[in-house]
Amino acid sequence: MNRAYIIKVTGLVQGVGFRPFVSRLASQWQLPGWVKNASDAVYICIQGPDTRLRKFIKTLITKAPVHAHVDSLEISIIPTRNDREAFSIEKSEEVATGITEISPDLAVCDECLKDIQNQAFRYHYPLVNCTHCGPRFSIIEKLPYDRINTSMHEFAMCEDCYDEYYDENNRRFHAQPVACNTCGPQLFLHTENGSIYDNESILDTLARIIDDGRVAALKGTGGYALVCDAWNRNAVDHLRKLKKRWSKPFALMVSDFEEAKKYFHISPEEASLLASSARPIALLRTKSVIPENLNAGLHTAGVMLPSMPLHYLLFEKLQSKVLVYTSGNISNEPIITDDGIACDAFIQKTQAVAGFNRRIINRCDDSVIQNTGNWTVMMRRSKGYAPAPVSCQIELEGILATGAYLNAAFCIGKKNHAIMSQYIGDLDNADTCLFYNEALERFKNLYRFTPEMVACDLHPAYHTSLLAASLGIPLIKVQHHHAHMAAVMAEYQTDGPVLGIVLDGTGLGTDQVLWGSEFLLAEHDQYQRLAHFEAFPLPGGEKAIENPERAALGLLWHYFGTKTDALPIPFLKKIPDSEKKILYNMLAKGINCPNTCGMGRYFDAAAALMGICSTHNFQAEAPMRLESMVRDEVKEAYDFGTGNIISLRPALEQMISDIEKSVCLSVIASKFHNTIIAACLYQIRTQIKQYGIKKVALTGGCFQNARLLQGIGKALLKDACKVYVPSKVPINDGGIALGQLYIAAKKRALCV
């Protein structure tokens, strides 16, 4: 019996070779009809014998292209027709409502790497791609995903590319960014002395510049990068001066796995992440000491593999096999995407600016991940992951969540999909705030999104809070750590009740104290604060975040008051008496000394007390240095208070004693970590027993510390707990917006 259907397919089904897959499948089984993109879905019209149609529909889901995923199929029966014998890909159309997913950018595939060596018209073409790889989100202006709606519309296909594009047996069948040496975007290289436009000459010149120990600006998929030979100390030092980035670790691009294995421990899980189509920066443990001006002497470094054919072609020319590959910006400004701006910014500060004339529509930094053994933690979600949505079991349509101040990202709701923006950065300068506003407007246009409700942080002075208040629509303010926990619940699609440990640096509490060491019980849109570490004064407030010694003084004053200066701690003697006098006076009178219980501040204080780090040169430097000193063989811990307000006075007294006795700093650092782990486990186990709940969420920026995450998480797994750790969204403040969105949706649902 013959039937005819219209099938509406939603999910990640555009930009991933789904239409060519459907066309080949239909032709294989001799089923006439058509497939086309629309802004809300992919639509298929298909007819034929009932048995073949059932197999066709099943295969749509089970054999979909590797980067595709089907969320739903809506099947409608229509009358059969006798005027169609073949299957075709039809012209796309726009739909006023609804939206489909947009593919993240995909690293070059192995087949395309073979093509640049074997295809004459693509020989050494640096921007080759196919339906399985290449730019997606970075080049799209609007949906549906067709060449005309991307920055590739400026490049007319040559005859060879045209033939491939319309050949259903070709890997580039309907590959929108298809291009070659004849018709595609071309390279350029600018120096103060002139310009080069020949690909081979550009690659030769760029390789010579890098091997000679100089710095170049190089355009990537989502923005410019600054590159140099990682082992050339002078080149790295020059790059630091250029970026005004004096000690923060640099990301490294390594030519291949074999080279990476020389310097870094790589587990199978890490190898899989490095080689994935997202090509993130993975935080890897070093095998031996690498130059300190690369990673500030820490025990880890951020490592990535090449992601573009351009990178592979460059490494063929290079003697250097490890490059510094860092965002093309100055200080904390957004990554540069515009060719003219890049030349203005870098032409006199580097030896070359190299790029290509394909416009970047949506800027994307490289993503950053860390695998701790049991969990993979997202630290920065951008290229390769954004804007893939998180599906929730609740209506999210029309809700905007503006996110946090640090590692900012926003989130919009479309039906039951939470669509998170790419990483934007810390909103501490005008350019990053402008990038945030521009990205939000682009998402509103791209996804046909009109906010009807907005959620933001409790802190009234954040850019994200001010923007939310200016919209004039219903506003929900969400406590920072509740949002952290709700983001985990949204990712794992659980309403609770769930216990949570939320450890981070700062988040305004409902009592106006700066929270950050929270033990919460969450269910639906509500939460209870069950316990926390003891709060202490932070002299200078925000200024103390940059100066760990201030956190240390505040913690000492909290427990020892006027006896603080007599304590036998070397770090106290290093602070000028005039400065100490001012700070002690502030503490005694409570002037600009907000109370904090942020775990990040406890780590700052410990690092300063030990003389490891007195001033932050980059965000979270003190905790990172403290973690780098931990030794696995040290099992001892200090004592702590066991009430619902956890006191570390016993630990502090014992730590001071160890410092006075000149105990090895790595032992003290290990014992401090073990103390925090033991205190958290004692508290959460007490709550598990009290409430009978064995589901526990671990989140917050301090859980980027692998020692903390593994120490607490593995112990809870042994206790037969279900442990939730965010992996699809950042564990730090980059995931806050998802939690805000989820809570706002829950509150709205209760009001309906």
C-alpha positions, 0 to 999 in steps of 0.5 A, a space after each residue: 500500500 502506497 502512502 505519502 507523508 510530510 515529516 517535520 524534523 527538529 533538532 540539529 539538522 541544518 549545517 550537518 549534512 542532513 538534507 543530503 543524507 535524506 536525499 541519498 536515503 530516499 533515492 536508495 529506496 526509490 522514494 520520490 519527494 523532496 526535502 528542504 530547510 526552513 527556519 523552524 525545521 527540516 521538512 520532508 515530503 515522501 511517498 511510497 510503499 508503506 514498508 519502505 517508508 517505515 524503514 526510511 523513517 526509522 533510519 532518519 533517526 538511527 543513521 543520521 549524520 554524525 554531527 546531527 541529532 533528531 529531537 522530534 519527528 512530526 508526521 502528517 499523512 497527505 494524499 499521494 501524487 503520481 506526478 513525481 518520480 524522483 527525490 530532490 532538495 528544494 529551495 529553503 523557506 523562512 517561517 515566522 515562528 519556531 526555530 531549528 538548531 544551529 550547528 557549532 563550528 566543526 574542525 576539519 575532517 580527515 577526508 578534507 585533509 586528504 583532499 588538500 594533498 590529492 585534489 588538484 583544484 584544492 591542493 593546499 587550499 587552506 579553507 577546505 570543508 565539506 558537510 562533515 566539517 568547517 565553519 557553521 555558527 561563525 559564518 551564519 547571519 540568519 536561518 535557514 542555513 543556506 549559503 546565501 544566509 552566510 558570509 559565503 554568499 560573497 563567493 560564487 562557486 566555480 564549475 568544479 565546486 558547483 558539480 560537487 554541490 549538486 552531486 548527491 553521491 559527493 561528500 560536498 552535496 549541499 555543503 554550504 561553505 564549499 570552496 576551492 582555490 579557484 572560487 573560495 576565500 583567499 589568504 592574505 598577509 600584511 606587514 609594514 613593508 607590504 602585502 602577499 596574496 599567494 598562498 604558498 608564499 604566505 605560508 612560507 613567510 608565516 613559518 619563517 617569521 615564527 621559526 625566527 622567534 617573532 610574533 604573528 597575528 593569524 585569523 581563525 574560524 572565530 577570530 584572530 589569534 596571536 602566535 609564536 614559537 612556544 619554546 622561544 623565550 624571547 618571542 613569548 616575552 614579547 607576546 606578553 608585552 604586546 597583550 599586557 598579559 604578564 603571567 597568565 598561562 598561554 594556550 598551546 597548539 601542538 602539531 599532533 598527538 605524538 608531539 603532545 605526548 612528549 610534554 603532557 600526560 594524555 588519558 584516553 578521555 583527554 585524547 578523545 576530547 582533543 581530537 573531537 570536532 569541537 577541538 577545545 583547549 584541554 587542560 593537561 598535566 605536564 610531564 616535566 617542567 615547561 618554560 615558566 613564561 608559558 604556564 606561570 610554573 603551574 602543573 598544567 597547561 592548556 593544549 589544543 590540536 590544529 582545527 583548520 586546514 590552514 593550521 595543518 598546512 602551516 605546521 608542514 612548513 614550520 620547524 616549531 611544533 608547539 605554538 603559543 596560540 592565544 586570543 587576538 586581543 589586547 588585555 581583556 578586550 574581546 577577540 578581534 574578528 575584523 580584518 581592518 581592525 586587526 591590522 590597525 591593532 597588530 601591524 606595528 606590534 607583530 611581524 605579520 597579520 595573516 588571514 582570509 577574506 571570509 567575514 566572521 559573523 559571530 566571534 568565538 574564542 576557543 572552548 576550554 575543558 578539563 577531564 578529571 578522570 570521573 568528570 569532564 568539566 567545561 570551563 569556557 563554552 564557545 567554538 565547537 559547542 555554542 550555540 548547541 542548546 540544552 533541552 529542558 522538560 519545561 516551556 522556556 519560550 520568551 525568557 531571557 537570562 542575562 547571566 553573571 559578571 565574570 565569564 559572561 554568557 546569556 541564555 534565551 528560551 525557545 520552546 523547551 530549548 535553552 540556547 546559550 550564547 558563546 563565551 563573552 568574557 568578564 564585563 569589566 570594560 566597555 568593549 566587552 559590554 558592547 560585545 555582550 549587547 551586540 551578541 544578544 541582538 544578533 541572537 534575538 534576530 537569528 532566533 526570532 526571539 522577543 523577550 517577554 520575561 527576564 532573569 538576572 543576578 541579585 547584584 544590582 550593579 552588574 551590567 547584566 542586572 542593569 540591562 535586565 532592569 532596563 527592558 521594562 518586562 517582568 523581572 526575576 532576580 535569582 540568587 547567584 548560587 541557586 542559579 549555579 545549582 539550577 543549571 546542573 538540575 536543568 542539564 540533568 533534567 531533574 527537579 529535585 529535591 537535590 542537595 548541592 555543594 556550591 563553591 566559588 569566589 563571590 555571589 551576593 547573598 540574600 543577607 547582603 553577605 558575599 556567599 560562596 561556600 554553600 550547602 543548598 537543598 533545591 526543589 523546583 524553583 525553591 532552595 534552602 541554605 542549609 550550611 556554609 563556611 564561616 564569613 570573615 571581613 574582606 578589607 577593601 571589598 572588590 580590591 581584596 579579590 586582586 590582593 590575596 594578602 587582604 583576604 588573609 588579613 581579614 581571615 586572621 583578624 576575624 579569629 585573632 583581632 588585635 593579636 593578628 600582628 603578633 602571629 609568627 607568619 613571615 607574610 605579615 612582615 612583608 606588608 609595609 607597616 603603613 599599609 597594615 595600619 590602614 587595613 587594621 583600622 578598616 577592619 577594627 571599624 568595619 570600614 569597607 570590609 564586606 563579609 564573605 564566605 566565598 571559598 575562593 577567598 579562603 584559598 586566596 587567604 591560604 596562599 597568601 599566608 603561605 607566601 605563595 601569592 600575595 597579588 593576583 596577576 590573573 584571575 584565580 592565580 592564588 588557588 591555581 598555584 595552591 592546587 599545583 603544589 598538592 601531593 597525592 601521597 599527603 593524606 593528613 588534614 587539619 581540624 575544623 568546626 562541625 556546625 552548620 556554620 563551618 569554622 576553620 579556626 582550628 585549621 588556621 591555627 594548625 596551619 600557622 604552626 606548620 608555617 612557623 615550623 617551616 613544614 614543606 609548603 606542598 605538605 601544607 597546601 595538601 593538608 589545606 585541600 584535604 581539610 576543605 574536602 573533609 569539611 565538605 564531606 562531613 557537612 553533606 553526609 550530615 545532610 544526606 542522613 538528615 534529609 534522606 536524599 542521595 542526589 548531590 550537585 557539585 558546582 561553582 568555579 572552585 570545582 575547576 580545582 580537580 583535587 576538590 572535585 575528585 576528592 569530594 565527588 569520588 567519596 560521594 560515589 563510594 557512598 552510593 550517591 548520584 553525583 551531578 557535575 555540569 558538563 554541557 555548560 561551564 561549571 563556573 559563572 559561564 553556566 549561571 544564565 542557564 540556571 536563571 532561565 530554568 528558575 524563571 521558567 519554573 516560577 512562571 509555570 507556577 503562576 499559570 
